């Protein structure tokens, strides 16, 4: 009995498929390579040099079963919600990567084999890890391990103040940013966390973390559903609703700063203070009151400082 041609050819096809398809080992190897890149960047940022021993254990433990491409897509989704998606050319990405790894030829060669979205993710992870290592040299590896890839994306997109909250509250807190962005995050940190024990005991905290978009509207204000749930937990709503109004202002300031790539806690607070002074001045003008009354708290300290500087200059 003669073998059918299809039967004779299937072992060859199977072998070719195995060789050409990037199986689990290859995909896991890419994440392991990213781990090596980040550890190298951390050592460089701390000034330890390439001869220093590597960290004990991997940094990206939670992502061990995920593909680099999946992580890149998730990172882009979070950045898109904050309107911070970048589209640099591959040449620019390669230049940024070479700079962050200090022209390490082995790492640069591995970088060239990645897809464009993966390249963007690796560059962003390296730059963010380097920044964390410079600011927190003793805690860098611990922080990166606790944040994971998505947490590092959140720090890059929303600012440094996100890191400490994620590390304290756990990776489940990232769902707030994933679904509601900065608007929901501000409600989380200013309304939910101060009442964490009450809300946890009533089961409301778990509901919020799973579905924060039911609690916060797009302007960063509490929804009617949120008011009802917080009321059931015995949380005083007066402070929550008041915070909601200030959250709307902070969200607007944050959006403007994010467009310029300058979003940080200090700049947001300064922007809110300036906006409050402008709003107060506009109100006084409408009421027919002297504008200098609103500017008094700002003008007299400035005049005092200028006077002191003139006296010091005269004595010198």
N, C-alpha and C positions, 0 to 999 in steps of 0.2 A: 504493500500500500504506500502510495507516494504522499509525502508531506505537502500540505497546502502552503503556497508561498507566504501567506500571511502568518502562518504558524512559525515558519522558519525565520521570519523577520522580527517577530515581537521581542526576542531577547536583545537585539541590537537597539531597537527603539527604546526599550526600557532603560538600557545603559546610557543612551544619549540623553534621555530625559533626566536621569539621575545626575549626570555630569553638568547639564546646562541649567537645571533649576536650582535656585539658591535655597537649599534646604535649611532646616532649623539650625544646624551647626553654623552655617555661613551667616545667617541672620543674627544669631546670638553673638557671633564673632564681631559684628559691627557694633553692637552695644558694648561689648567688652573693649573694643577699640576706643569708643567714646569715653569709657571709664578711664582708660589709659591717658587719653588726651587731657581730661579734666585733672587727673592727679598730677600730670606733668605741669600743667598751668598753675596749679596750687603751689607746687614746690618752687616754681620760678617766682611767683608773686611773693612768696615768703623769703626769697633769697637763699634757698637751700642748695640750689644747683642740681644738675642732672644726676650726680652721683649719690644723692640722698636716697634712703630706702623708701620704697613705695608704701602706701597706706596698707595697713593690715585689713584685707577684705575689700570687696567692691563697694563703690559709692552708690550706684544705682541698683539697689536690691529689689525694690518693688517692681521695677520694669524688666526683670530678668526673662520673662516669658513673652515680651512684646517686641515687635519689629521697630527698627529705627524710623521707618517710613510712617508707621502708625503714630509714633511719638511726635514726629514732625507735623503731621496733620493736626493733631490735638493742640500742639503749640500754636499753630497758625490760627486755629479757631479762637483761642483765647485772645491772641493779639488782635484778631479781626473785630472782636467785640469791643475792644478798647481803641479801635481805629489806629492801631500801631503796627500794621502789617508792612514789612519792608519788601522791596523787590529789587535788591542789588544784582548786578550782573555777576556771572560766575567768576569773571576775572577779578572783580572787586572782592568777592567772597574769598577767593584763593589768597589775595593779598592780605586781607584781614586775618585769615587763618595762619598764614606764614608768620605774621607779626605776633600773634598771640602764643604761638608755639616756638617762637624765636628761630625760625628757619630750620626746624628739625626736619631733615630730608626724608626720614622714614615716615613721619607722621604726614608730611605734605604729600608724599606719594600715595598714601592710603586715602587721603582726603579727595584726591582726583577721581577715585573710583566711585564716589557717592553720587546719588541723584541730586538735582538742584535743591529740592526741599530738605533733604538730609544735610546737605552742605550748610544751608542757612541755619538749621537747628544746631549743628555742631559748633559753628562760629558763635552763635548767641550763647550757648552753654559755656563755651570757653571764656568768652568775654565777661559774662556774669560771674562765673566762678573765680576769675582773676580779681574782679572787683571785691567780691566777698572776702577773698583770702587776704587782700591788702588791708581791709577794714577790721577783719576778725581773724588774725593769723592763728591764734590758738584754737579757735572753734570752727575753722573753715570746713574741714572734712566732716565734722559732726553735723554742721548746718546743711551741707550739700546732701549728705545721706538722708537727713530728715526731710528736706525739701523735695528731693527727687527732681526729675526732668521738668515736670509740670510746675512744681514749686519755683524752680529757677526761672521758668518762663514768666510766672506771676511777678517775681521780683523785678525782672527786666522790664516788664510792661507797666506795672503799677507803682513801683518804687520800693525802697528798702524797708519801709514800715510794715510791709506785708510779711516779710520773712519771720519776724519774731512771733507774730500771731499764728502763722501756719505751724511753726515749730512747737508752740505751746498747745494749740488746739488740735493738731493732727491734720493729716492729708484730707480728711472729709471736709474741712473748711474751704478747700479749693473749689468745691462745688458751688459755693456762693459766688466766687469770681467767674466760674465757668458759665453760670446761668444768668447772673445779674450785673457783672462787671463792678465798677467802682461804686455805683449807686447802692447796690445791695451790700457791698463790703462795708460801707460807712454805717449803714444801719446795723450790720452785724457787730461791728466793733463799738458803736456808741449806744446802741439800744439793747441788743441781744446779750452780749457778753457781760455787761454790768449786772444783768438779772439772770445770769447763767444758772445758778442753783435753783431758783424758783421755776424757771422754764424747763430745766432738766427733770425736776421732780414731777412736773405736770405733763411731761412728754412732748412739750412744745418745741424744745430745742432740737430734738431729732427730726421733727416734722419740718422745721425751718431749714436745717442743713440739707434735707432731702429735696425740698421744694422751696427755695428762697424766693423764686419768682412769684409765688402766691402771696408773699408778705410785702413785697416792695414793687412799686410801679417804676416806670422808666425814668421818672424825675427824682427817684430816690426817696419818695414818701411812703409811709406805711399805708397799706390797703385796708379796706374795711375788714377783710378776713384777718389781717394781722391784729387789728384793734380787738376783734372778738377773741382771738386766741390768747393775746397778752392779758386781756381782762380775765379770762378763765384761770390763768396762772397767778392772778393776784398782783400783776405788775401795774404800777401807777402809770396811766397813759398820758398824763399832762406833760411829763418830761419827755416822753417818747414822741408826742406830737410836736412839741416845741423843737425837739432835735430834728424832726423831719423837715421843718422849714429851713433850719440852718443847713441841713444836708443838701437841700436843693441848691443853695448858694455855693456850697463847697463843691458839689458835683459840677456846676457850671465852670467854676474856677479851675477844677482839675481837668476838665475837658480841654480848656484853652491851653493849659500848661502841657498836657499830653501831646497836643498837636505840635508843640515846639520842642518836644523831647526834654522838658524841664520839670516834669512832675516830681515833687517831693513834698514831704510833710511840712517842712519849713516854708517853702514857697506857697503852698496852698493856704496856710494860716495867714501869711503876709498878704496874699491876694484877697482873702476874705475880709481882713481888717481894712484894706484900702477900699473894697467894695462897700463895706458898712459905712465908712466915712463919706463916700460919695453919695450913698443913699440918704444919709442923714442930712447932708448939705442940700440935696435936691428937695427934701421934705420941708426944710426950713425956708427955702426960697418960695415954695408954693404957699406956705403959711404967712409969708411976708415978714419973717424974722431975720435979723442980721446974720449974715453968713459967718461972720467972725466968731459968733457964739459956738458954732460947730467946730471951727478950726482952732479955737482957743487951746484945747488940750494938746494940740500938735505945735501951734505957733510959739506958745510961751516957753516950752522946754528948748525949742530950737533957738529962740532969742537968747535964752540963758546960756546955752552952750557956746553960741557965737561970742557973747560978751566975755565969757571966761577965756576963750581962745585969744581974744584981742588983748586982754589984760596980761596973759602969759607972754604973748608976743611983744608987748610993750616993755615988760620987765626984762626980756631977753635982749 
